[in-house]
Amino acid sequence: MGAALLGLVQGLTEFLPVSSSGHLVLVRALLHWQSSGASLEVWLHAATLVSVLVALRFQMAALFRGLWRRERSSMRLLLAIIVGTLPAATAGFFLRPFVPGLFQLPVAAVGFLLTSLLLFTAPGGSRDGGRELADLTALDALIIGGMQACALLPGLSRSASTMAAARWCGLSPRAAAEFSFLLAMPVIAGAFVLTGVPAPPMATAVLIGALTAGTAGVLAVQWAMRGIVKPQWWRGFGIYTLVMAILAWGIGR
């Protein structure tokens, strides 16, 4: 039951603009759970990587076909993904020893509050126009990737940070969501590799948690792709993360 709940939380919150790390801090505090162990958490992250690959399978297939044919637009997109990944990779490498110490309720409360500010101030989906993925520049990718690196802070949503930054850079709502999820792939894969691949101590729990996380992740990506074009989607999650900030601060005092 515990593994399934953690998998559900991880899968949904990894791709919705609400912060998976902040929610895991809150869930453990509310239910008085200790860490479930590195093994379970590593495999939950692996499941979310699979889920985004499944959800964006058509976009990934088009990208690989374009790279095979050496199409300029696909080459530009690959370069943008590489450039956008560099800030998070650099921050993760150098700050990795300090990140576990940030997983506390007061820190998560600050992160949730910052997520709310992003969601309330970023351009909403009502603006139909905007540039597409083919129009991404290296500077755009660097700015969006820089925001992704900031999401090492628990409670500060990676999805909210990257989608808001992409909208500020002038991308259309759908392009902003797609690039956000494309950037998630190397980051999740990198965290998986850096953490290692431990043998599951409880195979059944890991399997249940991973399947739940993977299924929830696919649904969350599809929901985000549809919802980002709706202004109320942004504002609704902004209110939600504000409530989470107040809850985390109240419990952590």
N, C-alpha and C positions, 0 to 999 in steps of 0.2 A: 504493500500500500504506500509506504513511504517513498519507494523508488518511483512508483507511478506518478505520485504527486509532484516530486522533484522534476520528473521528465516532462510533465504537463507544464509546469511553471517555466522550465528552461526552454521548451519548444515554442511556447506562445510569446514569451517576453524577449526572446533573442531577436525577433524580427519585427515585433510591434514596437512603437516608440515609447517604451515604458521602462527599459533597463532590466535585463535578466539578472545581473549581479546584485542590483538593489533589491529585487524581489527575493532572491535566495537568502540574502541577509535577513530580510523581514520574516520569511517563512521559518527560518531556523530560530529566530528570536521568539516568534509567536508560539511555536510548537515545542520550544525548548529542545531543539535537536542539536546535537553536536555534528561536526562534519561527517558526511557519509563516506568519506574516504576519497582519495585522489582517483582511484580506479573508476568508481561510478561517475564522477564528474567528467573525467576524460572521455568516457564512452558516451555520455550525454552530449558533449560538444561534438563528438564524431557524428552522432545521429543528426544533429542540427545541420552539419555540413552536407550530409546526404540529402536532407530535406530541401535545402535551397538548390541543390543540383537537380533534384527531381522537379521542383516548382519552376525553375528557369531552364528546363531541358531544351526547349525550342530555341531560346536565345543563345544558349551555349552551343547548340548544334550549328546555328547560323554563324556564330563567331568562329568556330573551328573550320567551317567550310570556307569562310572568307580568308582566314589565315592560310589555308591550304592553297587557295587561289591567289594569294598575295594581294588581296584587295586593300586599297588604301584605307578605307573606313575601318576595317577590322584591325589593321596594323595600328591605327591611331587609338582605337579603343584598348587594345592590349597595352600599348604604351601608357595610356591613362590609368589603367588598372595597376600597372607596375609602379608608376609615380605615386598614385594614391595610396599604395600599400606601404611605401617607404617610411612615412612618419610614424605609423603604428608599430611597424617592425622595429624601428630604431628605439622608440620609447619603451616598447615591451622588452627589448634586449637589455637596455641599461637600467630600467626601473623595476625589472622583475623582482629583485629581492625586497623591494619596499611595498609592492602592491598588496600582499596578504595583510599587512598591517593597516591598510585602509578599509578593510571589510568590517566596519563597525557602523552601528545605527546612526550616530550623529553625522558621520561622513556620508552615508547613504541618503540621509535627509537633505543635505546640501546638494547632492547629486540630483535627487528627484526635483528639487526646487529649480535647479538650472535647466533640467529637461522641460519643466513647465514653461519657463521663460522662452526657451527655444520654440516650443510649440505655439505659444501665443504671439511671438514676434515674427516668425518665419512667414513668407508669403503663402497664403492658403491655396487650395486647389481651384479656387474660382477663376484664377488667371489661366485661361485655356492655352494661350500661346507659350512660347518658350523654345529654347534650343533643344536639339535631340542629341543622342549619344555621339553621333558622328561629328557633332560640332564641339565636343569637349576639347579644351586646350590643356596643356601640361600644367599651367597655372591653376585652372579650375580643379584639376585632379589633386594638386598639391594642397589647395585650400580645403577641399572636402576631406582629403586624407588627414590633414592636420586636425580637423574636428573629430575624426574617428579616433585619433591618438588620444585626445582629451577624454574619451569615453572609458579609459582605464579606471577612471574614478567611479566607484560603485554608485548606482543611482542615476548617473548621467548616461542616458540611452545612446548606444552606438547608432541605432537606426534613426533616431530623432536628430542626432548631431549631423550625420551625413546627408539625410534628406533635406534638412533645413539649409545646410550649407550649399547643397546642389541647387535648391530653389533660389537662394541668394545669388548664386552665380548665373541665374537665368535659365536653368534647365526646366523643361516642361515637367509637370508632376510625374508622369509615367517614367520619363527618362531619369528623374531624380531617384525614384524608387528602384528602378533597375540597376542604376550604378551603385546605389547603396548596398544592394544585395550582392552584386558582383564583387564589391570590395570586401564583403563579409567572408567570401570563400577563402582567399589566401590568409586572412587573419585567423579564422577558425582553424584552418589546416596548420598554420604555423604554431598556434597555441597547442594543438594536439601533438605535434612533433616535439616541441620543446618540453612539454610535460612528460612525454614518454608514453609508451603503450603498455601499461602494467596488465598482468593477468588478472581477470576479474575474480575477486575473492568469493563473490556470491553470484554465480552465473545466472540464476533465475531472476534475481533482483536487477542485475545489469541489463538483461534482455528486456524485461518489462519496462524499465526506465527508458532504454534507448528507443524501443518501439513507440512508446508514448511521446517521447520528445520528437522523434522523426515525423510522426503523423501530425502532431500539433504544429510543428515547424512549417510543414507544407501548407496547412490551413492559414497560418499567420501570414506567410508570404503572399498567398492569394488574396487574403483580406486586405493587406496593406496596398497591394497593387490596385485594387478597386477603390479603396477608401481614400487614398491620397488626393484624389481629384475633388473630394468633398470638403468644403471649409469646416463643417461641423465635426468631421473626423479628427482634424488637427486640434480643434478647441476642446472636444470631448476628452481626448487623451491628455490635454494640458490640465484640465480640471482633475482628472484621475491622478496624475502624477503629483499634483499639488496636495491632494488628499493623502497620498502615500508619503509625501514629505512631512506633513503634520503628524501622521501616524508614527513614522520612524523616529521623529524628534521626541514625540511624547513617550514612546517606549524606551528610548535610549537615554532619557534624562535620569 
